[in-house]
Amino acid sequence: MPDANSCTLTTPGDDTGLVTGCGLGRLPLAILLDTGTLLAVGSADDAPPDAASVTCLVADRRVSGTWQAFAWPDRREADKRAFVAVVRAEQAVQLHAVPFDLCDRSGETRVAFPGIERLELDAAPLVAWLDRHGGGLSDAFDFISAALAADGISARCERFLVALLTAISEHDGFIEIIAAPECGGILLQGWSMRLPALSLPVVVRGDHLSREEAAVAHFRRSDLLPMASGFVAYVRPTGDGSPDAIGQVFFRDGGRYHRLDVVEKPVSLEPEHVAGHLLDMMARLEGPPASIRAFKRVCRSRFPGHETVSTLSAPVRVACDVAVHVAGAGIFVSGWLLDPKRLVDRVIIKSTGGFYSPIETTLIRTARPDVSEGFRGDPLFSPCLRAADTQHGFMAFVPYAAAPAKGEVFYLELVLDDESCAFLPIRFHDGDPDALVQDILTAVDPDDPEIERLIGEHLTPLVAGLSAAAVKPPQPAAVCPFGLVSATAAVPEVSVVVPLGETWADFDINLSHFAADANFAGAELVVVAARSAAQHIAARLRSSARFYRLRGRLVLAATDCDRYDALALGAAAASSPHLLLLSPAVLPMQRGWLGQLLGEFAALPDDAALCPTLLYEDHSIRFAGSDAPARGARGVCASGLVGYAASAIGATATRPVWAGTLDCCCLRRKLFAAVGDGNGPYVNPQLKSLDFALRLKAAGGRFYWAPAITLYALDDEAHGETAHWQRVRRLVDERSFQDRWGRMLSLPADFRGTP
C-alpha cells in the first residue's frame, strides 16, 4: 500500500499491468459538496486520467464511483501536473484518508491514490489552493460546473458553485432595471466597465444557476466615468426562472469572470411597457447587428387579433388557402406568399396560447402564376415582379399533438428583414376530411422537383392523420337473405364473401360457375353491394339465386366503401367460421377447385391464410407466392412472378409465402376480425392487400400458397384517365406504406413507385 505522501500510476503502454511510482503525488485537499460528491485537488508527476472509475475498500466493503479531472502545469513545481477532480461515490465522505484506485473501462487499475489529507466544506480553501498552483480559476470553474451538471446537480452543489463563482469573480457593475417582455425572456439594464457589446454566454444566478446566451448593446451615460458605459442585455432563459429571482449575472472577459450585482431596489417594468421603453432607447444603442436585431425583436408589435399584412408599405402579401389541425398529429397550412424583393426573413405559425413554430426553412414552395397575374397591375408590386418568378405558393406541416384550447387563435407572423412584422389569422378547416384531402392533393404537381420532400415531410403526416380521423368502421344498412334458406339449415362449410360494389356487370357468369360446382352446395354466398344500387342488385340476385339454387345474404353498405371495407362487412355478416374472400373478377378454370382449396386449408394452422395461383386470361401470372418481397412497376409486389408465363411456376405443393392476395383468400373469420379489415390510410388497393398481409404476419399469422389450384383473375382495374389527385395520392400512399413497413421489408430509403 502506498504511503501517505505518494501515489502510483500505471504507464498506459505497460502491458504488464504493474503499478509504478509517480513521485510526490498528493491529494492535500477535498471539498465535501454533498453526501455523494467530493471536489479534490492534487498534483502528480503525470496527469491523472480525465475520466475513470473509482474503487476503494471501506470497512471491508467495496465502494465504487466516478472520477472526472482537469489538469494543468503546476506553478509551484514545474515538473508536476496539478489537477482538480470531481469524485462521485456512495457516501463520498468515507473516501477521506482511505486509499482509492482509478480504473479504466476494463476494470484494470491505472492510478492508486492515497487518502485525502484534509476535508473542507466551503470554497475559500479551494480558491486559495488553485491560485497558488496556477490553476486558471475561470477554467477550473467551467470544468467543475460542467462535471457537476452532467449527472444532475444537488442544491448543496449549486450553492457551492455560487459561492465559488462569487469568490473568483471581480465586481464589474450593477443591474438597475429587470423586466420581462411580453415576448418572453428577461431584459436587464445597468452599467458595467468590461461587459462587451455583443452576443455572449453568461451565467445567471436566479432560482438556479444557469448558462444562457445574452445579446448586449451599450449606450452613453453622462453620470459614469469614461471607462464605464450603460448597457442593455436581453436574455432568453432556457428554464422557467422568475426575473425577480435574479441576484447576479457573471460573464467572462478573457481569462477571468466578472459579475454584475443587482442594486438593492431595482426598477421593475410591467411586461406591456417593456417594448415601449426599449423602443425609446433604440436610437441610443450601440452594438453589433445581431444584438440590435435582438432588441428590435423585443420591440416588435404583438398580434392584435386581426390581419395587418394589408397595412404593410413593403411589397409583401400573404394568404392562407387551407389550414388544418390534424388531431394528435400537427398543423398543415397552404397558401401563397408574394415577396418579390425577398424581404421576409421569417414565417412563423403562432397562437395566443403560446404555440410557436418557424416554417420558413421547412415549407415547400409551389408554382402560383395566378398570384403574379393578380398583382401585375398593382404599382407597389409591378416594378419588382419578374415573369419567371412564380414560386409564390407554399405548403407546410408542423407537429402539434396537443388540442387547441378553447378560444385559442392561431396566426401566421411574417418578420421582415428590418424586424417589422405583420399578422394573418388562420382558421382551421372543419369540413369533410376526404374532400379536403382531394382539394389539397389537386394543387400538387407530382413532377415537382421537391415532390419527395413535400410528400415525406408534409403530405404524408397530413393524409395519414386525416384518414385516421375520417375512418369509421363500415356499417351495413341492411342484411337481406336470398335463395333457399331454412331455419334448420346446417352451418355452411364456408362463407364466400364477394364485394360486388355498385354494378351487377357480368356477375351471372360467376353465379353459373358456382352453381356448376358441387362443392358450393355446402357454401354460403355473401354479396356486399352499395346501398345506392340496392334495388337493381337485390332483384337480380333473388332471381339468379332461384335459378342457380344458391343461398346466402346480400349485405348493403350504409356508406361509400371500397372492396376492402366491403370484405369487412361481408365477414361480419357471414355465418360460417371459415371465409373465402373472392373478387368478382376471379373465375374458376375447372370444377372442384373450391373443394381442393378447402382441403388444403384444413391441413393448415388456425392462424393461416391460403391463396391459390391466379392467372390473367393470357395465362400470364397475376399471383404466385414468393418467399420474400418483390419489386414491380408500382413498387412492392405480393408475388415476384407477376407477368411471367404460367410455365414459370415450378412448385406444386402448398407452402408458406411472405404475402398473399385478398382477391382470393381462404382464412378463419376470427383471424380476419383479429387482424382488421385492411382499411389502412391507403386508396391504392394493392397496398391495402399488402398492408393486411403484413399485419397478419405481425399478429403471428402466415400466408400460404397452393400452386396446384389455379383460377383466372381478370384485370378489373378501371381504365381511362386517372384523376390528378389520385396520382398524387398514390405517391403519398407509397410513402406512408414505406414509413410503416419499410424496415420489415428492407426497402431502400429513396423507394417510391410510379404514379
N, C-alpha and C positions, 0 to 999 in steps of 0.2 A: 504494500500500500504506500502511495507517495506521502512524503512528509508534508507538513502544513505550509511550507513555502515553495512548493513545486507542483507542476502539473506535467503530464506526459502526453505526447502526441504520436499518432501513428502516421508514418510517411505515406502519402496516397499511393505511391508506386511500389510500396513494400509488400511483396506477395507473402511474406512470412507471417504477417499479422502481428509482429512483435511491437510492443509499445516502447518508444524511445524517449529519452528525456528532452524537455524543452526549456531547460534553464530555470530562471527565477520567475516562472509564471505564477500569478496570484489572482485571487478573487477578493480584493480587500473590502468591497462594499456591495451591498444589495439593498434595494428599497422594497419593502413589502407593500404591494399595491392593494391586493385583496387576498383572500384565503387560497386562491389558486394561481396567483401571479406574482412573480418576482422580477425586479429590474436590476440586473447585476452588471458591474463594471470590472475590468481587469486588464492585464497585459500578459503577453507571452512572446516567445521567440518567433512563432508563426501565428498568423491569424487563425482563429478557430473557424469552423465551417459556418456559412451563412444560415444554414438550416440543418437541424439534426433532431434525433430523438434523445430524450433524457431518461436515464435509468439509474436507480440507486436502491440501497437497502436501508430501510428504516425499521428498527426493532424487528429484524428478521423478516420483514415484509417488503417485497419489491414494489417500488413506486415508479411510475413512468410518466413522461410528459413530453413537451416540445420545446425546442430552442430556436430562436432567431437572433442573429447577431449582425452588428455593423462595426467595422474595424477601420483604423487609420494609423499612420506612423506616430508612435509615442513621442511627444515633445521632450519628455524628461530623459528617455533612454532611446537613442537613435537606432539601436539595433533591435528594438522590440516593436510590437504592434499592440496598440491599445484597442479596447473594444467595449461596446455596451450591448447587452443581450436581454431579450425578453424571454423569461422562462415560465412556462405554464405547466403546472402539475397539481395533482390532488394533494391538498394540504401542503402547499409550497413552502410554508414556513419551516417545515421539517427538513428542508434542504440545508438549513443553517448548520454549519460545522459538520456536515455529512458529505463525504466524497461522492461524486456522481460522475457518470460516464456519458459521453455523447456518442451515439451510434448512427451508422448510415442506414440506408433502406434495407440492407441485408441483415441488419442486427449486429454487424461487426463493430467493435469499439474503435473509434477514431481518436477520441480525446478523453483523458481521465483527469478530472479537476478535483482539487482538494476542497474542503469545506469553505464556505463563505466566512470571512473573518469578522465582519461587522454587519448588523442588520439595523436599518433605519426606517422611518416612516414618512418623512417629509422630503421635499425636493432640494433643500439647500445643500446637504452634503453631496448629492449627485452633481449639482451645478458646479460646486467648488472642485470636485474631482475632475470633471470634464474640462474645466478651464485650465487646471494645472497640467493636464496631459495632452492639451492641444486638440481636444475634440471640438469640431465645429458645432457650436451649441444649436444652431438652427437646423443643421443636417441631422444631428442626433435626435432633436425633437421630431423632425419629419419621419425618421425611421421608427421611433418609439410609437408615435401616434398611428402610423400605418400598421405596424405589427399588432398593436392592441386592437385596432378596429377590425382586422382581418378575421378574428374569431369571435367577435362580439365583445363589446366593452361594458364593464360594470360601472355603476355610479361612482364607486370609490376610485376606479381608474380614471374616470373622466375628471373628477375633482383634482386628482394628481396632475393630469395634463394641463388643466387650467392654471394650477399653481406653478408648474414648470414653465409654461409659456409666459406667464406674467413675470417670472423671475428672470428669464433670459431676454426679454424684450425691452426695448427702450421707449419711454413715453414720447409720443410724437405729435399729439394734438388732441382735439376734443370733437365729439359729435354733439351738435346742438339741436338738431331737428331730426326726429324719427317719424316717418309716416308710411302708411300702407296704401298705395294707389288702388283704384278700383280694378285695374288690370291684374292685380296680384303683385307679389314681390314687396321689397322694402326700399324706401328712399331715405338716404342719410345725407345730412348736410352739416358742415362744420369747417374746421380749419386744420391744416397739417403742414409740416415742414418738408416731409420726404415722400408723401403719398403721390405716386406719379399719375398723370392724366392719361390713362389707357385702360384697356380691359385686362384685369389681372386676378389671380387667385387670392382669396382672403380667408382667414379663419374667423368665424363669428362665434362669440360666446353669448348664447341666448339660453333657451331652455336646455339645449345641449350644445356641445362644441361641434361645429360643422364647418367643412371646407366648401366654399362657394366661389362663384365667379362674379366679379363686380365690374361694372362699367363706370369709369371715373372721369370727370371733367373738372377743370379749375375755373375760378372766377376771382377777379381782383377785389381786395378788401382794403380800405384805407386805414382800418384800425389794426392792421397786422404789420410786423416787421418785414423787411424785404425778403428775408429767406422763407417766409411762410405765405400760404395762399389759401383762399377759401376753396372748398371742394363740394361737389355733389356726387354721390355714388348711388347706383341702382343695383340692388342685389335681388335675384330671384331664388330664394332658398329652396333646397330640394326637399326639406321636411315641412312640418306644419307648425313651426315655431311662431310665437307671437312677437310682433315688433316691440311691444312693451317690455319683453324679457331681455332685450339686447343690453349687455353690460360693457362689452369691449369688442373691438374689431382689430385683428392683427394682420400684418402684411409683411412680406419680405422685401428688403431693398438690398440687393447684393447678398452678402453672407449673413445678414442679421435680421431678426424680426423686430418690427416696431409695432406699437399699439396706439390705438385711438380710444380714449376713455370717454364715457358718456358724462356730460355735465349733470349736476345734481338734479336739476329740473328741466329736462329737455322739452322743447316745443313739440306738441303733437298736432298734426293736421288731420282734419276729417278726410276720409277717402275721396269724397266728391270734390274736395278743394285742392287735392294734390296736383292734378293736371294743370289747373289754372295757375297755381304757384310756380310750377316748373315752366309753364309757357311764358310767364313774365320774366323768367331768368334766362330763357334760351339765347337771347341776343348777347348776354354777358359770358356765356360758357365758352371755354376754350379746351379743345381736346381733339383726339383723332376722330375720323369719320365714324368708326364703329361705335364709339361712346356717344357721340352726338345723335346717331341714329337710334340708339337705345333710349335716349331721353325723349326723342320725338315719338317713339312708340308709346311711351308712357303718356304723352300729351295727346295722342290720337283721340278723336271723338269716339264715343261709345254708341252701340246700337240704339237708335231712338225708337225702335218699334215699327218703323216704316221704311220704305225704299228711299235711298238717297243717291243711287247711281245716276239718275237723270239730272242731278244738280251739278255733276262734275263738269268743270270747264275744259278738262282734258279730253281728247278723243278716245274715250273708253266707255263701252256699254256692255251689259251682260243681261242674259235672260236664262231662266231655268224652265225647260220644257217639261221635264219629268223629275220628280223627287219621290223616292220610295223608301220607306222604312221597312226592312225585312226583319220580322220579329226574330230575335235571338241571333241575328247574323250581322246586320250592318245597314248602312245608308247608301243608296245609289242616287246619283244626280246626273242629269244630262241636260245640255242646252247649248248656248253659244256665248263666246266672249270675243267681242270685237276690240282689238287692241293693236292697231296697225303700227304705232310707234314703239311698241313693246315697253310701255310704261308700267305695267302691272308687275310688281315684284313677288307678291304672294296672293294665293287664293285659299281661303280658309272656310271650312264648314264649322260653324259655331252654334251655340244655343244659349238661351238665357239661363239654362240650368248648369252651365259650366262645361258643356261638351266643346272640344277643340280638336280639329284635325286638318292640318295643311294638306292641300291636294295638288299644288302647282307642279310638283315633281312626279306625281304618280298618275295624274289624269291623262287620258288618251285624246289627242286632237283628231278631229274628223273634218272632212270637207263640207263646208256650208257656203256654196257660191251665192245662195239666195240672200244671205246676210250682207255680203258685199253689194249686191244689186240694190238691196233695200236702203243702204246708206250712201249710194253713189251720188245722190243729189244733195246730200247734207254738207253745207260749207265747212263744218267742223271736221268732217272725215274725208271729203273728196280730194283734198290736196295730198293726202298720205295713203290713200288706198291704192294698192298695186293689183293689177289684173291677175297675176299668178298667185297671189296670196288669198287662198280661200279656206285655209285650215282654221276656221273660227269655231267649229263645233267642239264639244268636249263630253266625255263620259268618265265617271269616276265612282268607284265603290270603296267605302271605308268601313272597317269593322266597328260594330257598336252593338254589343249583346244586350245592353240594358233597354228597358222600355221607356220611352219619353214620359216625363212626369206630366201631370195634368197642368195645362196652361203653358208648358214649355214651348218656346218658339225657336225654331231653327232658321238660320240665315247664312248667306254667303257674305264673307267680308273680303273686299278687294283692297289690297295695300299697294299703293303706288310707290315708285322709287324715291319720291320725296317724303315718304312716310304718311302722306294723307291717305284717307281711306273712304270707302263707300260701302253701303249695305243693301242686300236684296233678301227679303224674307222668302222662305221656301215653304210650300205646303205639300205635305205628303199625300200621294195618290191613295185613294181608298176604294177603288173600283175593282172590277173582276181581274184577278191576277193573270189568268190565261190571256185575256185580251191585252193586258198591259205588256206581257212578255212579247206578244206578236208585234205590238206597236214599237217597242224598243228595238227588237231584232230587225224589223223592217228598215230601220235607219242605219244599219251596219253594213259596210261593204266587206264581203268575205275576201276580197282581193287586196284589202288594205295592207300595207307593209307591216303594220303593227298588230295585225289580227291575232297573232298568238298571244301577245301580252294583253290585248283587250279582252280576249276570251278567258285566259287563265286568271288574271288579276281582278277583273271587273264583272264580266258577264256570267261566268260560272257560279260564283257565290250568289249573285243576284237570282239567277234562274233556279238554282238548287233551293234557295230559301223560299222563293215564291211558289215553286212547285210543291214543296213540303207543306206550305201553308194552304195551298189550294186542294191538296189531295184529301178526299173524303172516301171512306170505304164505299164501294159501289153498292147500291141498294136496288133490289128488284121492285118493279111496280106491280108485278103480278106473276104468279106461277100457275100455269094452266096445263092440266094433264091432257094427253091426247092418246088415241089408239085404244086398244082393248086392255083396260086397267081393271083389275079385280081387287077387292079388299083383302082377299085371301091369297093373293099372288105372292110367290116367294121373293125374297130379296134378290134383285138381279145380280148376276155374277160380276158385271162391270157396268159402270155408267159412262157412256160415250158422250163427252161434252164437246159440242160443236158451236163455235162463236160465229153465228151467221151474219150478224150485223144488220144492215138496213135493206138489203135486196135479196130476193129469192135466187136470182141468177139461174144457174143450172143445178140447183140442189136436188132436182129429181134424179139426176144421174147418181149422186151419192146414195140416195134412198134405194134406188134399184139395186145397187151393189150390195147394200146392207141386207136387203130382202133376199137376195140370191145366196147369201152365206148362212148356212145352218147355225153357225156359232152365234149369230145375232139373235137367235130365239131366246137366249137367256140374258140378253143385254138390255139396258135401258138407254134410250136416246134422250139427251138433254140438249135442247136447242136454245141458244141465247140470241135474242134479237132486240133491236132498238124499239122503244115504245112507239116512236113515230111511224114505224112500219108494221105495227101490231095487227091491224085489221087484215092487210093483204097476206102477211106471212102466216097468221093463225089459220086463215081459211084454207090456204094451200096445204098447210101441214096437216090439218084434220082430214082433208080429202085424200092426201097421199098416204097418211097413216092407215086409213081404212083399206086402201088399195093394196099397200105393201105389207099389211098386217104387222105394223111396228107399234111399239108403245114407248111412252116417255113423258117428258114435260117440256113445255115452252116457257122459258124464263124471259120476261120483258124487263129491260133495264129502265129504271126511272129517270136516269140522266144519260147524257152522251158518254160513251165509254169505248175504248179501243178493244182489240181482241183479247188482251191480257186481263183487262177489267172483266170482260165477258167470261173468260175462263174461271175467274174467281166467283162470279155469280153462279155459273153453272155448277161448280164444285160444291158450293154451299147448298144448292138445291138437290144435289144427287142423293140417291138413297142407297147406293152400293158403297161398301168400304174401299172399292177399287175404282180408279178413274182411268179413262183413256182420253187424253186431251187430243183433239183431232181437228185440224184445219179443214174447212170445206174445200180447199184446193188440193187435199191429199185424197187420192183414189186408189183402190186395190188393183193389183196386177193379176191376181188369181184368187179363187176361193180358198177358205181355210186359213187365211193369214191371221185373223183375229184369234183363232184357237191356238195357233203356233205362238203368237205373241204372248198370250196369257199363260201358255205352258212354260215358256222361258221365264216369264215374270215370276211364276210361282216358285221357282227354284232360287230366287234371289233373296237377299236380306230385306228386312222391313224398311230400311232406310234407302232403298234402291229405287232408281227411276230408269226405265228401259225404253230405248228408241230403236226402230228398225232403220234399214237403209232407205233413203229417199232419192229417187231419180227424176230428172226432168224428162219430158216427152221424147227427147232425142237420145235418151239413155246416158246422158252425162250426169255426174253426181251432184246432188244438192246437199245431202248429208250422208257422211260415212265417218264414224267416230275416229278421233285422233287421241294419241297418248298425251299430247301437250298442246298448248295454244298455238294456233297457226295464224299467219298474216294473209289477208286477202286485199282486194282492191279497196275495201272500205274498212280496213283495219283488222282487228282480231276476228277470227272465224271459229265456229264450233268444230269445223272439220277442215283438215288440211288438204282434202282431195276435191274440193269444190271445183266443178268444171271439167274434171277428168272423165274419161270414159269409164263405164261401169266395170270394164275388164281390169281396171287398176286395183280393184278390191281383191285382196288375196286372202283375207280372213274369212272363216266360216263359223267359228264357234263364238258364242256370246262372251263378251269380255268387258272389263271396266274401261271407261274413257274419261277424259277430263271434263267434257261438257256434252250436253245433248241438245235437242231442239223441242220446243213446245208445239211444233206443228204436228207431231205425232209422238206422244209420250205416255207411257203407262206407269202409274205410281199410286201409292195409297193415299186416300183422301186426307187422313190425319197428317201425313207428311207434307202434303201441299199446303194445308192450313198452318202447319208449324213454320214452314219456310216463308210463307207470304204469298201474295198474289202476283208478284213480279212487277208491281207498279212503282218502279223507281223513278227518278227525275228525268226520264227519257221519253222522247216521242219516237225514237228510232226502234222499230220492232226487233231488229236483230240484237241490239244492245239490251233490250228488255229480256230477251231469251237468255243471253249470256249472263246477265245480272242474276237471273233466277238460278242458273247453273252454279254460279259462284257462291250464292247464298246457301244453296243446298249443300255444297261442299263445306262451307264454313260451319254449317249446322251438324256436320258429321255424316252427311249423306253421300251418295255416289251415283253417277250416271253410268249406265251400261249400254252397250250397242249390240244388237242382234244382226250381224251382217247377212245371214241367210234369209231374213224376212225382208222383202223388198216391196215398196209401194211407189206409185207415181206421185210427184208433188209438182203441180203446175205452177208456173210463175204468176203469182197472184198480186204482185206489186202493181200499184197504179201506174199507168203510163201517161205520158204527156208532160207538160211543163211543171216543175216543182216550184211552189211559191218561194219567193225570195227569203222570207223569214224562216222557212223550213230548211233552206240551205244553211243558213247561219245556225239554226238550232241543231242541226246535225253536228256541226263543229263543237258547239257547246256540250252536246251530249257526249261526244267522244272524249272531250277534256274531263268532264265530270266522271265518266267511266274510268279514265286513266287515274284520276286522283283517288278514286275509291279502290280500284283493284290493280293498279299498275304494279305495286310491289309484289303482289301474288303472281302476277303474270310476267314479271320481269320485263316490263315494257321499257323501251328507251325513253329518256326524259323528253325528247322532242317529238314523241309519237303524235301523229294526227292523221286522220283519214281524209278522204277526198269528199267534198260536199256534193 
